């Protein structure tokens, strides 16, 4: 069961879900800072005007801003070879449109990078991870506007220049294809079409034309970032980052098979086809026509996309769904991206169906399509964890989940996939992006923080901590 020599074992987090310190060190307000807490079955809210007395979980998150040394020491104790984290754009450019970066923000991430390097941990940095400056939402409706490309490039130039020689791996946009769905408008693109009143996160006013125009702006920005990174430091490697929502036809009926193919194309492949192949796929033409979407391109955009193809492919994998043309079939509980439940699979506490073999299938499908080095940069089980009287946390369910997925990654490597790294999501407990709650825990490390705003942020090792430490130590031989 040994993995290739030099395989990059680690973990993944995001600034807006882990850091806290939302108004410290010169940081500005991001779109995550205007989202309230929520829970399973109850959407978090978007509040353009911050409300007194309302709980905003991202404001303090897991207090990594003050505890990063302690956290990285714990990652090192597990043996991490790589740590995926994101930079909060609003720490570097508080409003997003400043001409000069915030030195205190640049220094904070330099400290994190240096702390990682001290332990021999490779930084893997996501440039934009659901962290659009709210100032740009108010100014130009964020990625709906082409102005964002220049703001983003100014941000990229600042961090590429500052961290030259210390960082090798970069990702441009986290789960960029989330913007093919309604929920991705604010989450990924900072687009908010109603600034006057609070809105439920899952019911925000949606204009698909703006989302797809926003995606084009992000494609151009990503391609320009790849080119800029290579110019600043030829050693830089820049990847994309996708939600890979594995999907099967519910039945072998040709209508279900076609429905699944169409869904897969726009959800799973549209964005990566542009970023990995450098051109818009032909199948998008019909989709745009039938959905009254007209993507405006400027002269030179097509050349930029061709010249700025990514160096490697990364994705998140949590679950799979099924597609059917039968309108009488109800959507699956917890399937926030659509689809219906697979009758052969069990589900997590949040209704996400657990499908380890779907990861092997996905790795093969993606690698056959692009033949680029790959990383699984998010994978994990959100669950309710209980602290025993002696302070122990027995999360055998998480160990079982991860063990089965690691086994399938190894099968994919044997199949010929060039998989170079694995960073399970939420290696330390943090705020859930989809529900805005603490109760949905993913980490190997428990954080004493709760949905009512109580807790002292103490760190506790779960059983999975020692288990994952052994996995890394043996390069996957002992699961």
C-alpha positions in Angstrom: 0.0 0.0 0.0 3.0 2.4 0.0 2.5 5.6 -1.9 5.1 7.1 -4.3 8.3 8.4 -2.7 7.9 12.1 -1.9 4.1 12.0 -1.8 2.8 15.2 -0.2 0.7 14.3 2.8 -0.9 17.2 4.7 -4.1 19.1 5.4 -6.1 22.1 4.2 -7.8 25.1 5.7 -9.1 28.5 4.5 -8.5 31.9 6.1 -12.1 33.0 6.3 -13.0 29.7 8.1 -10.0 29.4 10.4 -8.2 32.7 11.1 -10.6 35.1 12.9 -9.0 38.4 13.7 -11.5 39.9 11.2 -10.8 43.5 12.1 -7.2 43.2 13.3 -3.9 44.0 11.5 -5.5 46.3 9.0 -7.8 43.7 7.6 -10.9 44.8 5.7 -14.3 43.3 5.5 -14.8 40.3 3.2 -18.0 38.7 1.9 -17.6 35.9 4.5 -17.6 38.5 7.3 -21.2 39.6 6.4 -22.6 36.0 6.7 -24.2 34.9 9.9 -24.1 31.5 11.5 -26.5 28.8 10.3 -27.0 25.1 10.8 -28.1 22.0 9.0 -31.6 22.7 7.6 -31.3 26.4 8.4 -29.5 28.7 5.9 -27.0 31.2 7.1 -27.9 34.8 6.2 -26.2 37.5 4.1 -26.3 40.9 5.9 -24.9 43.8 3.8 -25.4 46.0 6.9 -23.8 44.3 9.9 -26.3 43.7 12.7 -25.5 44.3 16.4 -26.0 41.2 18.5 -25.9 38.8 15.6 -23.4 36.0 15.6 -20.9 36.1 12.7 -18.7 33.0 13.0 -16.0 34.1 10.6 -15.1 37.1 12.8 -13.3 34.9 15.3 -13.5 31.5 13.5 -10.9 29.2 15.2 -8.6 32.1 16.3 -5.7 30.8 14.1 -4.7 34.5 13.7 -3.4 34.4 17.3 -2.6 30.7 17.5 -0.9 29.8 14.2 2.4 28.8 15.8 0.6 26.3 18.1 -1.5 25.0 15.1 1.5 24.5 12.8 3.4 22.8 15.5 0.6 20.3 15.8 0.6 19.8 12.0 4.3 19.2 12.2 3.7 16.7 15.0 1.5 14.8 12.6 4.3 14.9 10.0 2.7 17.1 7.4 4.8 17.5 4.2 2.5 20.2 2.8 -0.1 22.6 4.3 -2.7 24.1 2.1 -4.0 27.5 3.4 -5.4 30.6 1.9 -4.5 34.3 2.0 -7.3 36.6 3.0 -7.3 39.2 0.2 -8.6 41.7 2.6 -5.5 41.4 4.8 -3.4 42.5 1.9 -5.8 45.0 0.3 -8.5 45.8 2.8 -11.0 47.3 0.4 -9.5 45.5 -2.6 -8.8 48.6 -4.8 -5.8 50.1 -2.9 -2.7 50.8 -4.9 -0.3 49.6 -2.1 -0.5 46.5 0.0 -1.0 46.4 3.8 2.4 45.6 5.2 1.0 44.1 8.4 -1.0 41.6 6.3 2.0 40.7 4.2 4.1 40.1 7.3 1.4 37.9 8.9 1.5 35.4 6.0 5.2 35.6 5.8 5.3 34.5 9.4 3.0 31.6 8.6 5.1 30.6 5.6 8.3 30.8 7.7 6.7 28.7 10.5 5.8 26.0 8.0 9.3 26.0 6.4 10.8 25.8 9.9 9.2 22.3 10.2 9.9 21.3 6.6 6.3 21.8 5.5 5.7 22.9 1.9 3.2 25.8 1.7 0.3 25.4 -0.8 -1.4 28.7 -1.0 -4.9 29.4 -2.3 -5.0 33.0 -3.6 -8.8 33.5 -3.5 -10.7 31.2 -1.2 -14.3 32.5 -0.8 -12.7 35.7 0.4 -13.7 38.6 -2.0 -13.3 42.1 -0.5 -16.8 43.4 0.3 -15.6 46.8 -0.7 -15.4 45.5 -4.3 -18.8 44.0 -4.0 -20.2 47.5 -3.1 -18.0 49.3 -5.7 -18.6 47.2 -8.8 -20.5 44.0 -7.8 -17.1 42.2 -7.7 -16.4 39.6 -10.4 -19.4 40.8 -12.4 -17.2 43.6 -13.4 -14.0 43.4 -15.6 -12.4 45.9 -13.2 -11.7 42.9 -10.9 -9.0 41.5 -13.2 -6.7 44.5 -12.5 -7.5 44.4 -8.8 -6.7 40.7 -8.6 -3.5 41.1 -10.6 -2.3 43.9 -8.2 -3.0 41.5 -5.3 -1.1 38.6 -7.1 1.9 40.7 -7.9 2.2 41.8 -4.2 2.1 38.2 -2.9 4.1 36.6 -5.7 6.9 39.1 -5.2 6.9 39.0 -1.4 7.0 35.3 -1.1 9.4 34.5 -4.0 11.8 31.7 -3.0 9.6 30.5 -0.1 6.5 29.1 -1.8 6.3 26.7 -4.8 2.7 25.8 -5.1 -0.2 28.3 -5.7 -3.9 27.8 -6.5 -5.8 30.7 -8.2 -9.5 30.3 -7.2 -10.9 27.9 -4.8 -13.7 25.7 -6.2 -14.1 28.1 -9.2 -16.9 26.0 -10.6 -19.1 26.7 -7.6 -20.1 29.8 -9.6 -21.9 27.5 -12.1 -24.4 27.2 -9.3 -26.6 29.9 -7.7 -24.8 29.7 -4.3 -21.5 30.5 -5.9 -22.5 34.1 -6.8 -21.6 35.6 -3.4 -19.5 32.7 -2.1 -17.0 32.6 -4.9 -17.5 35.8 -6.9 -18.6 38.4 -4.4 -21.6 39.1 -6.5 -24.6 40.4 -4.5 -27.5 41.6 -6.5 -29.5 42.9 -3.5 -27.5 45.2 -1.2 -30.5 46.7 0.6 -31.6 43.9 2.9 -30.6 40.6 4.5 -31.0 37.5 2.4 -30.9 33.8 3.0 -27.6 32.4 1.6 -29.4 29.7 -0.4 -32.1 32.1 -1.7 -30.0 35.0 -2.8 -31.1 37.0 -5.9 -29.5 35.3 -8.8 -28.6 36.5 -12.3 -26.9 33.7 -14.2 -25.6 36.1 -16.9 -23.6 37.8 -14.3 -22.2 34.6 -12.8 -21.0 33.3 -16.2 -19.6 36.7 -17.1 -17.9 36.7 -13.8 -16.4 33.3 -14.5 -14.9 34.6 -17.7 -13.3 37.4 -15.8 -11.9 34.9 -13.3 -10.6 32.7 -16.2 -8.7 35.6 -17.6 -7.4 36.6 -14.2 -6.3 33.1 -13.5 -4.5 32.8 -16.8 -2.8 36.2 -16.3 -1.8 35.1 -12.8 -0.2 31.9 -14.1 1.9 34.0 -16.6 2.8 36.5 -14.0 3.9 33.8 -11.5 6.2 32.2 -14.0 7.7 35.6 -14.9 8.4 36.5 -11.2 9.7 33.1 -10.3 10.1 30.3 -12.9 10.0 27.8 -10.0 6.4 28.7 -9.2 3.8 26.1 -10.0 0.2 27.4 -10.4 -2.9 25.1 -10.3 -6.6 25.4 -10.5 -9.0 24.1 -7.8 -12.4 22.5 -8.6 -15.3 21.0 -6.8 -15.5 17.6 -8.3 -19.0 16.4 -7.8 -18.9 12.9 -9.1 -22.2 12.0 -10.7 -23.7 8.9 -12.1 -26.8 8.2 -14.2 -29.4 6.9 -11.8 -30.4 4.2 -14.3 -29.2 2.9 -17.7 -32.1 4.7 -19.4 -30.6 6.7 -22.2 -32.4 9.9 -21.0 -30.6 9.5 -17.6 -27.3 8.9 -19.2 -27.6 12.0 -21.4 -28.8 14.1 -18.4 -25.8 13.0 -16.4 -23.4 13.8 -19.3 -24.8 17.3 -19.7 -24.7 17.9 -15.9 -21.1 16.6 -15.7 -20.0 18.8 -18.5 -21.1 22.1 -17.0 -20.5 21.2 -13.4 -17.3 19.2 -13.4 -15.5 20.1 -16.7 -16.5 23.5 -18.0 -14.2 25.5 -15.8 -11.3 23.0 -15.8 -11.5 22.7 -19.6 -10.9 26.4 -19.9 -8.1 26.4 -17.3 -6.4 23.2 -18.4 -6.9 23.3 -22.1 -6.9 27.1 -22.6 -10.1 27.3 -24.7 -13.9 27.3 -24.1 -15.3 23.9 -24.7 -17.7 23.5 -27.7 -20.5 22.1 -25.6 -20.8 25.4 -23.7 -22.1 27.1 -26.8 -25.5 25.3 -26.7 -25.7 25.8 -22.9 -25.2 29.5 -23.2 -27.7 29.8 -26.1 -30.4 27.9 -24.3 -29.9 29.8 -21.1 -29.8 33.3 -22.7 -26.2 33.8 -21.6 -23.8 36.0 -23.7 -20.2 36.0 -22.4 -18.5 39.2 -23.5 -14.8 38.8 -24.4 -12.3 41.5 -25.0 -9.7 41.3 -27.9 -6.8 39.2 -26.7 -8.8 37.2 -24.1 -8.6 34.0 -26.1 -4.8 34.3 -26.4 -4.5 35.0 -22.7 -6.4 31.8 -21.9 -4.2 29.7 -24.2 -1.0 31.2 -22.7 -2.1 30.9 -19.1 -3.0 27.2 -18.7 -2.4 25.8 -15.2 0.5 23.6 -14.3 -1.4 21.1 -12.2 -5.0 20.1 -11.3 -6.5 20.1 -7.8 -9.9 19.4 -6.5 -12.2 18.8 -3.6 -14.0 15.4 -3.2 -16.6 14.7 -0.6 -19.5 12.9 -2.1 -21.3 11.7 -5.3 -24.8 12.2 -6.6 -27.0 10.7 -9.4 -28.8 12.4 -12.2 -32.2 11.4 -13.7 -34.5 12.8 -16.3 -37.5 11.5 -14.2 -39.0 14.7 -12.7 -40.9 12.6 -10.2 -37.7 11.7 -8.4 -36.9 14.0 -5.5 -33.5 15.5 -4.9 -31.3 13.9 -2.3 -31.2 15.4 1.2 -28.0 17.3 1.7 -27.1 17.3 -2.0 -26.6 21.1 -2.2 -25.4 20.8 -5.8 -28.5 19.0 -7.0 -29.1 15.4 -8.1 -30.7 12.5 -6.4 -29.5 9.9 -3.9 -27.7 6.8 -4.9 -29.6 3.8 -3.4 -26.3 1.9 -2.9 -24.6 4.5 -0.6 -24.9 5.7 3.0 -24.7 9.3 4.0 -23.1 11.5 6.6 -24.9 13.4 9.4 -25.4 16.2 6.9 -26.8 14.0 4.2 -23.7 13.9 2.0 -23.4 10.4 0.4 -20.2 8.6 1.2 -18.6 7.1 -1.9 -14.9 6.2 -1.6 -14.8 4.3 -4.9 -16.1 7.5 -6.6 -12.8 9.1 -5.8 -10.9 6.4 -7.7 -13.3 6.8 -10.6 -13.0 10.6 -10.5 -9.2 10.5 -10.4 -9.1 8.3 -13.5 -11.6 10.4 -15.4 -9.8 13.7 -14.7 -6.3 12.3 -15.4 -7.5 10.7 -18.7 -8.8 14.1 -19.7 -5.9 16.4 -18.8 -2.8 14.3 -18.0 -1.6 16.8 -15.5 -0.1 16.2 -12.0 -3.0 16.0 -9.5 -3.7 16.7 -5.9 -6.8 15.9 -3.8 -6.8 19.2 -1.8 -10.0 18.7 0.1 -11.6 15.5 1.4 -13.1 14.7 4.7 -16.1 13.9 6.9 -18.1 16.6 8.6 -19.5 15.0 11.8 -20.6 15.7 15.4 -17.7 15.0 17.7 -18.1 14.3 21.4 -15.6 15.1 24.1 -15.4 12.3 26.8 -14.9 13.0 30.5 -11.2 12.3 30.2 -10.9 14.8 27.3 -10.6 12.1 24.6 -12.4 12.3 21.3 -13.1 8.9 19.6 -13.8 9.7 15.9 -13.5 6.2 14.5 -16.1 7.2 11.8 -13.7 9.8 10.5 -10.8 7.3 10.4 -13.0 4.8 8.5 -14.0 7.5 6.0 -10.5 8.7 5.3 -9.0 5.2 5.3 -11.4 4.1 2.6 -10.7 7.2 0.5 -6.9 6.8 0.8 -7.2 3.1 -0.3 -9.0 4.3 -3.4 -6.4 6.9 -4.1 -3.8 4.2 -4.0 -5.9 2.2 -6.5 -6.0 5.2 -8.8 -2.2 5.5 -8.6 -1.9 1.9 -9.6 -4.3 2.7 -12.4 -1.7 5.2 -13.7 -2.9 8.5 -12.2 -0.1 10.9 -11.4 -1.3 11.9 -7.9 1.3 13.9 -6.0 -0.5 15.1 -2.9 -3.4 14.8 -0.4 -4.6 17.5 2.0 -7.7 16.4 3.9 -10.1 19.3 4.6 -10.3 21.0 7.9 -7.3 19.3 9.4 -8.2 21.4 12.4 -11.9 22.3 13.2 -13.1 25.4 11.5 -16.4 27.2 10.4 -18.3 25.3 7.8 -18.5 27.3 4.5 -21.9 25.8 3.5 -23.7 26.1 6.8 -21.7 28.6 8.8 -21.6 26.4 11.9 -18.9 24.9 14.2 -20.8 21.7 14.9 -19.9 20.3 11.5 -16.4 19.2 12.5 -13.8 17.8 10.1 -10.5 18.1 12.0 -7.9 15.8 13.5 -7.7 18.6 16.1 -10.7 19.7 18.1 -11.3 23.4 18.7 -13.2 24.4 21.8 -15.7 26.7 20.0 -19.4 26.4 19.6 -22.4 27.7 17.6 -23.6 29.9 20.5 -20.3 31.8 20.5 -18.9 30.1 23.6 -15.7 28.3 24.0 -12.0 29.1 24.8 -10.5 27.9 21.5 -8.4 25.2 23.3 -7.0 22.5 21.0 -7.5 18.8 21.7 -6.2 15.8 19.7 -8.8 13.4 18.4 -8.1 9.7 17.9 -7.7 10.5 14.2 -4.7 12.7 15.0 -2.5 9.7 16.0 -4.0 7.6 13.2 -3.1 10.2 10.5 0.4 10.6 12.0 1.0 6.9 11.5 -0.4 7.1 7.9 2.1 9.8 7.0 5.0 8.1 8.9 4.5 4.9 6.9 3.7 6.7 3.6 0.3 5.1 3.5 1.3 1.5 4.4 -0.4 1.5 7.8 -4.1 2.5 7.6 
